[in-house]
Amino acid sequence: MPQLDTSTWLTMILSMFLVLFIIFQLKISKHNFYHNPKLMTTKTPKQNTPWKTKWTKIYLPLSLPL
């Protein structure tokens, strides 16, 4: 039974990574990106909440005096 020749595996793996890197770089370079995107201001609606107008305090059972 012959031995498996693994001497070329490193070369194949490194060349595969190089080719994949080049392919991804070419794919990314074909995308069009906006150079100066405009900032859009978003307006949040004013909500009337009852807890903003009156003072409330929550008493926990553990904070009560003994």
mmJSON file of the N, C-alpha and C atoms, coordinates in Angstrom:
{"data_MODEL":{"atom_site":{
"group_PDB":["ATOM","ATOM","ATOM","ATOM","ATOM","ATOM","ATOM","ATOM","ATOM","ATOM","ATOM","ATOM","ATOM","ATOM","ATOM","ATOM","ATOM","ATOM","ATOM","ATOM","ATOM","ATOM","ATOM","ATOM","ATOM","ATOM","ATOM","ATOM","ATOM","ATOM","ATOM","ATOM","ATOM","ATOM","ATOM","ATOM","ATOM","ATOM","ATOM","ATOM","ATOM","ATOM","ATOM","ATOM","ATOM","ATOM","ATOM","ATOM","ATOM","ATOM","ATOM","ATOM","ATOM","ATOM","ATOM","ATOM","ATOM","ATOM","ATOM","ATOM","ATOM","ATOM","ATOM","ATOM","ATOM","ATOM","ATOM","ATOM","ATOM","ATOM","ATOM","ATOM","ATOM","ATOM","ATOM","ATOM","ATOM","ATOM","ATOM","ATOM","ATOM","ATOM","ATOM","ATOM","ATOM","ATOM","ATOM","ATOM","ATOM","ATOM","ATOM","ATOM","ATOM","ATOM","ATOM","ATOM","ATOM","ATOM","ATOM","ATOM","ATOM","ATOM","ATOM","ATOM","ATOM","ATOM","ATOM","ATOM","ATOM","ATOM","ATOM","ATOM","ATOM","ATOM","ATOM","ATOM","ATOM","ATOM","ATOM","ATOM","ATOM","ATOM","ATOM","ATOM","ATOM","ATOM","ATOM","ATOM","ATOM","ATOM","ATOM","ATOM","ATOM","ATOM","ATOM","ATOM","ATOM","ATOM","ATOM","ATOM","ATOM","ATOM","ATOM","ATOM","ATOM","ATOM","ATOM","ATOM","ATOM","ATOM","ATOM","ATOM","ATOM","ATOM","ATOM","ATOM","ATOM","ATOM","ATOM","ATOM","ATOM","ATOM","ATOM","ATOM","ATOM","ATOM","ATOM","ATOM","ATOM","ATOM","ATOM","ATOM","ATOM","ATOM","ATOM","ATOM","ATOM","ATOM","ATOM","ATOM","ATOM","ATOM","ATOM","ATOM","ATOM","ATOM","ATOM","ATOM","ATOM","ATOM","ATOM","ATOM","ATOM","ATOM","ATOM","ATOM","ATOM","ATOM"],
"id":[1,2,3,4,5,6,7,8,9,10,11,12,13,14,15,16,17,18,19,20,21,22,23,24,25,26,27,28,29,30,31,32,33,34,35,36,37,38,39,40,41,42,43,44,45,46,47,48,49,50,51,52,53,54,55,56,57,58,59,60,61,62,63,64,65,66,67,68,69,70,71,72,73,74,75,76,77,78,79,80,81,82,83,84,85,86,87,88,89,90,91,92,93,94,95,96,97,98,99,100,101,102,103,104,105,106,107,108,109,110,111,112,113,114,115,116,117,118,119,120,121,122,123,124,125,126,127,128,129,130,131,132,133,134,135,136,137,138,139,140,141,142,143,144,145,146,147,148,149,150,151,152,153,154,155,156,157,158,159,160,161,162,163,164,165,166,167,168,169,170,171,172,173,174,175,176,177,178,179,180,181,182,183,184,185,186,187,188,189,190,191,192,193,194,195,196,197,198],
"type_symbol":["N","C","C","N","C","C","N","C","C","N","C","C","N","C","C","N","C","C","N","C","C","N","C","C","N","C","C","N","C","C","N","C","C","N","C","C","N","C","C","N","C","C","N","C","C","N","C","C","N","C","C","N","C","C","N","C","C","N","C","C","N","C","C","N","C","C","N","C","C","N","C","C","N","C","C","N","C","C","N","C","C","N","C","C","N","C","C","N","C","C","N","C","C","N","C","C","N","C","C","N","C","C","N","C","C","N","C","C","N","C","C","N","C","C","N","C","C","N","C","C","N","C","C","N","C","C","N","C","C","N","C","C","N","C","C","N","C","C","N","C","C","N","C","C","N","C","C","N","C","C","N","C","C","N","C","C","N","C","C","N","C","C","N","C","C","N","C","C","N","C","C","N","C","C","N","C","C","N","C","C","N","C","C","N","C","C","N","C","C","N","C","C","N","C","C","N","C","C"],
"label_atom_id":["N","CA","C","N","CA","C","N","CA","C","N","CA","C","N","CA","C","N","CA","C","N","CA","C","N","CA","C","N","CA","C","N","CA","C","N","CA","C","N","CA","C","N","CA","C","N","CA","C","N","CA","C","N","CA","C","N","CA","C","N","CA","C","N","CA","C","N","CA","C","N","CA","C","N","CA","C","N","CA","C","N","CA","C","N","CA","C","N","CA","C","N","CA","C","N","CA","C","N","CA","C","N","CA","C","N","CA","C","N","CA","C","N","CA","C","N","CA","C","N","CA","C","N","CA","C","N","CA","C","N","CA","C","N","CA","C","N","CA","C","N","CA","C","N","CA","C","N","CA","C","N","CA","C","N","CA","C","N","CA","C","N","CA","C","N","CA","C","N","CA","C","N","CA","C","N","CA","C","N","CA","C","N","CA","C","N","CA","C","N","CA","C","N","CA","C","N","CA","C","N","CA","C","N","CA","C","N","CA","C","N","CA","C","N","CA","C","N","CA","C","N","CA","C","N","CA","C","N","CA","C"],
"label_alt_id":[null,null,null,null,null,null,null,null,null,null,null,null,null,null,null,null,null,null,null,null,null,null,null,null,null,null,null,null,null,null,null,null,null,null,null,null,null,null,null,null,null,null,null,null,null,null,null,null,null,null,null,null,null,null,null,null,null,null,null,null,null,null,null,null,null,null,null,null,null,null,null,null,null,null,null,null,null,null,null,null,null,null,null,null,null,null,null,null,null,null,null,null,null,null,null,null,null,null,null,null,null,null,null,null,null,null,null,null,null,null,null,null,null,null,null,null,null,null,null,null,null,null,null,null,null,null,null,null,null,null,null,null,null,null,null,null,null,null,null,null,null,null,null,null,null,null,null,null,null,null,null,null,null,null,null,null,null,null,null,null,null,null,null,null,null,null,null,null,null,null,null,null,null,null,null,null,null,null,null,null,null,null,null,null,null,null,null,null,null,null,null,null,null,null,null,null,null,null],
"label_comp_id":["MET","MET","MET","PRO","PRO","PRO","GLN","GLN","GLN","LEU","LEU","LEU","ASP","ASP","ASP","THR","THR","THR","SER","SER","SER","THR","THR","THR","TRP","TRP","TRP","LEU","LEU","LEU","THR","THR","THR","MET","MET","MET","ILE","ILE","ILE","LEU","LEU","LEU","SER","SER","SER","MET","MET","MET","PHE","PHE","PHE","LEU","LEU","LEU","VAL","VAL","VAL","LEU","LEU","LEU","PHE","PHE","PHE","ILE","ILE","ILE","ILE","ILE","ILE","PHE","PHE","PHE","GLN","GLN","GLN","LEU","LEU","LEU","LYS","LYS","LYS","ILE","ILE","ILE","SER","SER","SER","LYS","LYS","LYS","HIS","HIS","HIS","ASN","ASN","ASN","PHE","PHE","PHE","TYR","TYR","TYR","HIS","HIS","HIS","ASN","ASN","ASN","PRO","PRO","PRO","LYS","LYS","LYS","LEU","LEU","LEU","MET","MET","MET","THR","THR","THR","THR","THR","THR","LYS","LYS","LYS","THR","THR","THR","PRO","PRO","PRO","LYS","LYS","LYS","GLN","GLN","GLN","ASN","ASN","ASN","THR","THR","THR","PRO","PRO","PRO","TRP","TRP","TRP","LYS","LYS","LYS","THR","THR","THR","LYS","LYS","LYS","TRP","TRP","TRP","THR","THR","THR","LYS","LYS","LYS","ILE","ILE","ILE","TYR","TYR","TYR","LEU","LEU","LEU","PRO","PRO","PRO","LEU","LEU","LEU","SER","SER","SER","LEU","LEU","LEU","PRO","PRO","PRO","LEU","LEU","LEU"],
"label_asym_id":["A","A","A","A","A","A","A","A","A","A","A","A","A","A","A","A","A","A","A","A","A","A","A","A","A","A","A","A","A","A","A","A","A","A","A","A","A","A","A","A","A","A","A","A","A","A","A","A","A","A","A","A","A","A","A","A","A","A","A","A","A","A","A","A","A","A","A","A","A","A","A","A","A","A","A","A","A","A","A","A","A","A","A","A","A","A","A","A","A","A","A","A","A","A","A","A","A","A","A","A","A","A","A","A","A","A","A","A","A","A","A","A","A","A","A","A","A","A","A","A","A","A","A","A","A","A","A","A","A","A","A","A","A","A","A","A","A","A","A","A","A","A","A","A","A","A","A","A","A","A","A","A","A","A","A","A","A","A","A","A","A","A","A","A","A","A","A","A","A","A","A","A","A","A","A","A","A","A","A","A","A","A","A","A","A","A","A","A","A","A","A","A","A","A","A","A","A","A"],
"label_entity_id":["1","1","1","1","1","1","1","1","1","1","1","1","1","1","1","1","1","1","1","1","1","1","1","1","1","1","1","1","1","1","1","1","1","1","1","1","1","1","1","1","1","1","1","1","1","1","1","1","1","1","1","1","1","1","1","1","1","1","1","1","1","1","1","1","1","1","1","1","1","1","1","1","1","1","1","1","1","1","1","1","1","1","1","1","1","1","1","1","1","1","1","1","1","1","1","1","1","1","1","1","1","1","1","1","1","1","1","1","1","1","1","1","1","1","1","1","1","1","1","1","1","1","1","1","1","1","1","1","1","1","1","1","1","1","1","1","1","1","1","1","1","1","1","1","1","1","1","1","1","1","1","1","1","1","1","1","1","1","1","1","1","1","1","1","1","1","1","1","1","1","1","1","1","1","1","1","1","1","1","1","1","1","1","1","1","1","1","1","1","1","1","1","1","1","1","1","1","1"],
"label_seq_id":[1,1,1,2,2,2,3,3,3,4,4,4,5,5,5,6,6,6,7,7,7,8,8,8,9,9,9,10,10,10,11,11,11,12,12,12,13,13,13,14,14,14,15,15,15,16,16,16,17,17,17,18,18,18,19,19,19,20,20,20,21,21,21,22,22,22,23,23,23,24,24,24,25,25,25,26,26,26,27,27,27,28,28,28,29,29,29,30,30,30,31,31,31,32,32,32,33,33,33,34,34,34,35,35,35,36,36,36,37,37,37,38,38,38,39,39,39,40,40,40,41,41,41,42,42,42,43,43,43,44,44,44,45,45,45,46,46,46,47,47,47,48,48,48,49,49,49,50,50,50,51,51,51,52,52,52,53,53,53,54,54,54,55,55,55,56,56,56,57,57,57,58,58,58,59,59,59,60,60,60,61,61,61,62,62,62,63,63,63,64,64,64,65,65,65,66,66,66],
"pdbx_PDB_ins_code":[null,null,null,null,null,null,null,null,null,null,null,null,null,null,null,null,null,null,null,null,null,null,null,null,null,null,null,null,null,null,null,null,null,null,null,null,null,null,null,null,null,null,null,null,null,null,null,null,null,null,null,null,null,null,null,null,null,null,null,null,null,null,null,null,null,null,null,null,null,null,null,null,null,null,null,null,null,null,null,null,null,null,null,null,null,null,null,null,null,null,null,null,null,null,null,null,null,null,null,null,null,null,null,null,null,null,null,null,null,null,null,null,null,null,null,null,null,null,null,null,null,null,null,null,null,null,null,null,null,null,null,null,null,null,null,null,null,null,null,null,null,null,null,null,null,null,null,null,null,null,null,null,null,null,null,null,null,null,null,null,null,null,null,null,null,null,null,null,null,null,null,null,null,null,null,null,null,null,null,null,null,null,null,null,null,null,null,null,null,null,null,null,null,null,null,null,null,null],
"Cartn_x":[0.843,0.0,0.894,0.702,1.594,1.263,2.255,2.086,1.458,0.702,0.071,1.102,1.248,2.224,1.598,2.07,1.507,2.437,3.42,4.396,3.817,2.797,2.231,1.02,0.616,-0.579,-0.414,0.715,0.936,0.847,1.42,1.368,-0.07,-0.816,-2.204,-3.065,-2.872,-3.674,-3.35,-2.074,-1.691,-2.177,-2.095,-2.584,-4.105,-4.804,-6.25,-6.627,-5.938,-6.211,-5.908,-4.87,-4.524,-5.596,-6.048,-7.08,-8.392,-8.756,-9.986,-9.895,-8.754,-8.563,-8.718,-8.128,-8.217,-9.656,-10.365,-11.753,-12.623,-12.447,-13.241,-12.898,-11.645,-11.265,-11.889,-11.935,-12.551,-14.054,-14.688,-16.129,-16.452,-15.655,-15.904,-15.622,-14.635,-14.272,-15.337,-16.244,-17.281,-18.484,-18.537,-19.651,-19.479,-20.594,-20.583,-20.995,-20.125,-20.406,-20.618,-21.515,-21.748,-20.563,-20.132,-18.977,-19.345,-20.406,-20.819,-22.285,-22.551,-23.962,-24.516,-25.757,-26.389,-26.967,-26.784,-27.345,-28.809,-29.637,-31.053,-31.406,-32.061,-32.462,-33.815,-33.887,-35.14,-35.811,-37.09,-37.844,-38.607,-38.338,-39.056,-40.314,-41.432,-42.666,-42.66,-43.2,-43.27,-44.423,-44.112,-45.131,-45.377,-46.63,-46.992,-47.133,-46.219,-46.26,-46.602,-47.425,-47.85,-46.725,-45.713,-44.662,-43.7,-43.78,-42.937,-43.526,-44.83,-45.453,-45.586,-45.61,-45.765,-44.634,-44.353,-43.281,-43.835,-43.191,-43.627,-42.42,-42.674,-41.602,-42.104,-41.265,-41.622,-40.937,-41.733,-41.197,-41.049,-39.838,-39.611,-39.824,-40.303,-40.497,-39.206,-38.081,-36.819,-36.304,-36.769,-36.269,-37.095,-38.169,-38.989,-38.275,-38.505,-37.877,-38.458,-37.645,-38.099,-38.996],
"Cartn_y":[-1.172,0.0,1.243,2.142,3.299,4.358,5.125,6.199,7.423,8.168,9.368,10.497,11.082,12.153,13.487,14.052,15.302,16.482,16.331,17.4,18.606,18.423,19.543,20.173,19.669,20.19,21.642,21.981,23.35,24.322,23.952,24.796,24.959,23.894,23.943,24.801,24.638,25.397,26.877,27.217,28.618,29.243,28.505,29.047,29.185,28.297,28.403,29.675,29.943,31.161,32.413,32.39,33.528,33.769,32.714,32.848,33.335,32.817,33.26,34.733,35.144,36.543,37.443,37.045,37.836,37.893,36.784,36.754,37.679,37.623,38.489,39.961,40.255,41.632,42.139,41.303,41.71,41.892,41.04,41.172,42.454,42.746,43.933,45.207,45.163,46.367,46.747,45.849,46.153,46.858,46.94,47.61,49.115,49.8,51.259,51.759,52.507,53.068,54.568,55.117,56.546,57.254,58.332,59.038,59.942,60.725,61.65,61.404,60.507,60.289,61.48,61.822,62.951,62.479,63.309,62.998,63.398,62.494,62.781,62.915,63.992,64.178,63.515,62.734,62.062,62.791,63.029,63.728,62.7,62.714,61.799,62.492,61.811,62.449,62.635,63.752,64.057,63.266,62.477,61.663,62.184,62.325,62.746,61.516,61.378,60.231,60.722,59.992,60.474,60.523,59.702,59.698,60.872,61.615,62.794,63.995,64.021,65.204,65.107,63.943,63.839,62.996,63.256,62.557,61.301,60.175,58.913,58.233,57.467,56.708,55.295,54.347,52.952,52.442,51.926,51.378,49.87,49.422,47.98,47.398,46.163,45.557,45.48,45.304,45.153,46.505,47.605,48.905,49.512,48.865,49.373,49.137,50.002,49.776,48.541,47.943,46.724,47.019],
"Cartn_z":[0.0,0.0,0.0,-0.969,-1.062,-0.008,0.337,1.307,0.622,1.408,0.887,0.849,-0.314,-0.487,-0.072,1.027,1.541,1.329,0.501,0.329,-0.41,-1.2,-1.97,-1.285,-0.151,0.511,0.945,1.473,1.916,0.741,-0.363,-1.553,-2.04,-2.031,-2.484,-1.546,-0.262,0.7,0.612,0.525,0.413,-0.895,-1.968,-3.237,-3.223,-2.529,-2.414,-1.649,-0.534,0.221,-0.598,-1.349,-2.182,-3.249,-3.876,-4.907,-4.298,-3.141,-2.487,-2.086,-1.6,-1.252,-2.483,-3.583,-4.814,-5.313,-5.244,-5.704,-4.854,-3.537,-2.673,-2.88,-3.104,-3.364,-4.659,-5.651,-6.914,-6.762,-5.985,-5.766,-4.994,-3.988,-3.175,-3.98,-4.839,-5.591,-6.62,-6.961,-7.943,-7.329,-6.004,-5.348,-5.422,-5.577,-5.588,-4.215,-3.591,-2.287,-2.43,-1.628,-1.652,-1.0,-1.633,-1.096,0.061,-0.091,0.963,1.299,2.204,2.552,3.328,3.064,3.741,5.066,6.065,7.365,7.389,7.843,7.954,9.432,9.752,11.143,11.352,12.385,12.695,13.847,13.711,14.737,15.567,16.848,17.727,18.223,18.19,18.646,20.157,20.591,22.017,22.627,23.645,24.29,25.692,26.021,27.363,28.243,29.167,30.067,31.463,32.17,33.487,34.517,34.372,35.388,35.237,34.18,34.037,34.773,34.961,35.55,37.063,37.632,39.084,39.671,40.942,41.627,42.268,41.993,42.588,43.204,44.23,44.856,45.074,44.755,44.92,46.191,47.09,48.324,48.18,48.394,48.347,49.738,49.849,51.164,51.985,51.324,52.052,52.559,52.02,52.436,53.583,53.977,55.084,56.417,57.386,58.702,59.396,60.233,60.923,62.086],
"occupancy":[1.0,1.0,1.0,1.0,1.0,1.0,1.0,1.0,1.0,1.0,1.0,1.0,1.0,1.0,1.0,1.0,1.0,1.0,1.0,1.0,1.0,1.0,1.0,1.0,1.0,1.0,1.0,1.0,1.0,1.0,1.0,1.0,1.0,1.0,1.0,1.0,1.0,1.0,1.0,1.0,1.0,1.0,1.0,1.0,1.0,1.0,1.0,1.0,1.0,1.0,1.0,1.0,1.0,1.0,1.0,1.0,1.0,1.0,1.0,1.0,1.0,1.0,1.0,1.0,1.0,1.0,1.0,1.0,1.0,1.0,1.0,1.0,1.0,1.0,1.0,1.0,1.0,1.0,1.0,1.0,1.0,1.0,1.0,1.0,1.0,1.0,1.0,1.0,1.0,1.0,1.0,1.0,1.0,1.0,1.0,1.0,1.0,1.0,1.0,1.0,1.0,1.0,1.0,1.0,1.0,1.0,1.0,1.0,1.0,1.0,1.0,1.0,1.0,1.0,1.0,1.0,1.0,1.0,1.0,1.0,1.0,1.0,1.0,1.0,1.0,1.0,1.0,1.0,1.0,1.0,1.0,1.0,1.0,1.0,1.0,1.0,1.0,1.0,1.0,1.0,1.0,1.0,1.0,1.0,1.0,1.0,1.0,1.0,1.0,1.0,1.0,1.0,1.0,1.0,1.0,1.0,1.0,1.0,1.0,1.0,1.0,1.0,1.0,1.0,1.0,1.0,1.0,1.0,1.0,1.0,1.0,1.0,1.0,1.0,1.0,1.0,1.0,1.0,1.0,1.0,1.0,1.0,1.0,1.0,1.0,1.0,1.0,1.0,1.0,1.0,1.0,1.0,1.0,1.0,1.0,1.0,1.0,1.0],
"B_iso_or_equiv":[0.0,0.0,0.0,0.0,0.0,0.0,0.0,0.0,0.0,0.0,0.0,0.0,0.0,0.0,0.0,0.0,0.0,0.0,0.0,0.0,0.0,0.0,0.0,0.0,0.0,0.0,0.0,0.0,0.0,0.0,0.0,0.0,0.0,0.0,0.0,0.0,0.0,0.0,0.0,0.0,0.0,0.0,0.0,0.0,0.0,0.0,0.0,0.0,0.0,0.0,0.0,0.0,0.0,0.0,0.0,0.0,0.0,0.0,0.0,0.0,0.0,0.0,0.0,0.0,0.0,0.0,0.0,0.0,0.0,0.0,0.0,0.0,0.0,0.0,0.0,0.0,0.0,0.0,0.0,0.0,0.0,0.0,0.0,0.0,0.0,0.0,0.0,0.0,0.0,0.0,0.0,0.0,0.0,0.0,0.0,0.0,0.0,0.0,0.0,0.0,0.0,0.0,0.0,0.0,0.0,0.0,0.0,0.0,0.0,0.0,0.0,0.0,0.0,0.0,0.0,0.0,0.0,0.0,0.0,0.0,0.0,0.0,0.0,0.0,0.0,0.0,0.0,0.0,0.0,0.0,0.0,0.0,0.0,0.0,0.0,0.0,0.0,0.0,0.0,0.0,0.0,0.0,0.0,0.0,0.0,0.0,0.0,0.0,0.0,0.0,0.0,0.0,0.0,0.0,0.0,0.0,0.0,0.0,0.0,0.0,0.0,0.0,0.0,0.0,0.0,0.0,0.0,0.0,0.0,0.0,0.0,0.0,0.0,0.0,0.0,0.0,0.0,0.0,0.0,0.0,0.0,0.0,0.0,0.0,0.0,0.0,0.0,0.0,0.0,0.0,0.0,0.0,0.0,0.0,0.0,0.0,0.0,0.0],
"pdbx_formal_charge":[null,null,null,null,null,null,null,null,null,null,null,null,null,null,null,null,null,null,null,null,null,null,null,null,null,null,null,null,null,null,null,null,null,null,null,null,null,null,null,null,null,null,null,null,null,null,null,null,null,null,null,null,null,null,null,null,null,null,null,null,null,null,null,null,null,null,null,null,null,null,null,null,null,null,null,null,null,null,null,null,null,null,null,null,null,null,null,null,null,null,null,null,null,null,null,null,null,null,null,null,null,null,null,null,null,null,null,null,null,null,null,null,null,null,null,null,null,null,null,null,null,null,null,null,null,null,null,null,null,null,null,null,null,null,null,null,null,null,null,null,null,null,null,null,null,null,null,null,null,null,null,null,null,null,null,null,null,null,null,null,null,null,null,null,null,null,null,null,null,null,null,null,null,null,null,null,null,null,null,null,null,null,null,null,null,null,null,null,null,null,null,null,null,null,null,null,null,null],
"auth_seq_id":[1,1,1,2,2,2,3,3,3,4,4,4,5,5,5,6,6,6,7,7,7,8,8,8,9,9,9,10,10,10,11,11,11,12,12,12,13,13,13,14,14,14,15,15,15,16,16,16,17,17,17,18,18,18,19,19,19,20,20,20,21,21,21,22,22,22,23,23,23,24,24,24,25,25,25,26,26,26,27,27,27,28,28,28,29,29,29,30,30,30,31,31,31,32,32,32,33,33,33,34,34,34,35,35,35,36,36,36,37,37,37,38,38,38,39,39,39,40,40,40,41,41,41,42,42,42,43,43,43,44,44,44,45,45,45,46,46,46,47,47,47,48,48,48,49,49,49,50,50,50,51,51,51,52,52,52,53,53,53,54,54,54,55,55,55,56,56,56,57,57,57,58,58,58,59,59,59,60,60,60,61,61,61,62,62,62,63,63,63,64,64,64,65,65,65,66,66,66],
"auth_comp_id":["MET","MET","MET","PRO","PRO","PRO","GLN","GLN","GLN","LEU","LEU","LEU","ASP","ASP","ASP","THR","THR","THR","SER","SER","SER","THR","THR","THR","TRP","TRP","TRP","LEU","LEU","LEU","THR","THR","THR","MET","MET","MET","ILE","ILE","ILE","LEU","LEU","LEU","SER","SER","SER","MET","MET","MET","PHE","PHE","PHE","LEU","LEU","LEU","VAL","VAL","VAL","LEU","LEU","LEU","PHE","PHE","PHE","ILE","ILE","ILE","ILE","ILE","ILE","PHE","PHE","PHE","GLN","GLN","GLN","LEU","LEU","LEU","LYS","LYS","LYS","ILE","ILE","ILE","SER","SER","SER","LYS","LYS","LYS","HIS","HIS","HIS","ASN","ASN","ASN","PHE","PHE","PHE","TYR","TYR","TYR","HIS","HIS","HIS","ASN","ASN","ASN","PRO","PRO","PRO","LYS","LYS","LYS","LEU","LEU","LEU","MET","MET","MET","THR","THR","THR","THR","THR","THR","LYS","LYS","LYS","THR","THR","THR","PRO","PRO","PRO","LYS","LYS","LYS","GLN","GLN","GLN","ASN","ASN","ASN","THR","THR","THR","PRO","PRO","PRO","TRP","TRP","TRP","LYS","LYS","LYS","THR","THR","THR","LYS","LYS","LYS","TRP","TRP","TRP","THR","THR","THR","LYS","LYS","LYS","ILE","ILE","ILE","TYR","TYR","TYR","LEU","LEU","LEU","PRO","PRO","PRO","LEU","LEU","LEU","SER","SER","SER","LEU","LEU","LEU","PRO","PRO","PRO","LEU","LEU","LEU"],
"auth_asym_id":["A","A","A","A","A","A","A","A","A","A","A","A","A","A","A","A","A","A","A","A","A","A","A","A","A","A","A","A","A","A","A","A","A","A","A","A","A","A","A","A","A","A","A","A","A","A","A","A","A","A","A","A","A","A","A","A","A","A","A","A","A","A","A","A","A","A","A","A","A","A","A","A","A","A","A","A","A","A","A","A","A","A","A","A","A","A","A","A","A","A","A","A","A","A","A","A","A","A","A","A","A","A","A","A","A","A","A","A","A","A","A","A","A","A","A","A","A","A","A","A","A","A","A","A","A","A","A","A","A","A","A","A","A","A","A","A","A","A","A","A","A","A","A","A","A","A","A","A","A","A","A","A","A","A","A","A","A","A","A","A","A","A","A","A","A","A","A","A","A","A","A","A","A","A","A","A","A","A","A","A","A","A","A","A","A","A","A","A","A","A","A","A","A","A","A","A","A","A"],
"auth_atom_id":["N","CA","C","N","CA","C","N","CA","C","N","CA","C","N","CA","C","N","CA","C","N","CA","C","N","CA","C","N","CA","C","N","CA","C","N","CA","C","N","CA","C","N","CA","C","N","CA","C","N","CA","C","N","CA","C","N","CA","C","N","CA","C","N","CA","C","N","CA","C","N","CA","C","N","CA","C","N","CA","C","N","CA","C","N","CA","C","N","CA","C","N","CA","C","N","CA","C","N","CA","C","N","CA","C","N","CA","C","N","CA","C","N","CA","C","N","CA","C","N","CA","C","N","CA","C","N","CA","C","N","CA","C","N","CA","C","N","CA","C","N","CA","C","N","CA","C","N","CA","C","N","CA","C","N","CA","C","N","CA","C","N","CA","C","N","CA","C","N","CA","C","N","CA","C","N","CA","C","N","CA","C","N","CA","C","N","CA","C","N","CA","C","N","CA","C","N","CA","C","N","CA","C","N","CA","C","N","CA","C","N","CA","C","N","CA","C","N","CA","C","N","CA","C","N","CA","C","N","CA","C"],
"pdbx_PDB_model_num":[1,1,1,1,1,1,1,1,1,1,1,1,1,1,1,1,1,1,1,1,1,1,1,1,1,1,1,1,1,1,1,1,1,1,1,1,1,1,1,1,1,1,1,1,1,1,1,1,1,1,1,1,1,1,1,1,1,1,1,1,1,1,1,1,1,1,1,1,1,1,1,1,1,1,1,1,1,1,1,1,1,1,1,1,1,1,1,1,1,1,1,1,1,1,1,1,1,1,1,1,1,1,1,1,1,1,1,1,1,1,1,1,1,1,1,1,1,1,1,1,1,1,1,1,1,1,1,1,1,1,1,1,1,1,1,1,1,1,1,1,1,1,1,1,1,1,1,1,1,1,1,1,1,1,1,1,1,1,1,1,1,1,1,1,1,1,1,1,1,1,1,1,1,1,1,1,1,1,1,1,1,1,1,1,1,1,1,1,1,1,1,1,1,1,1,1,1,1]
}}}
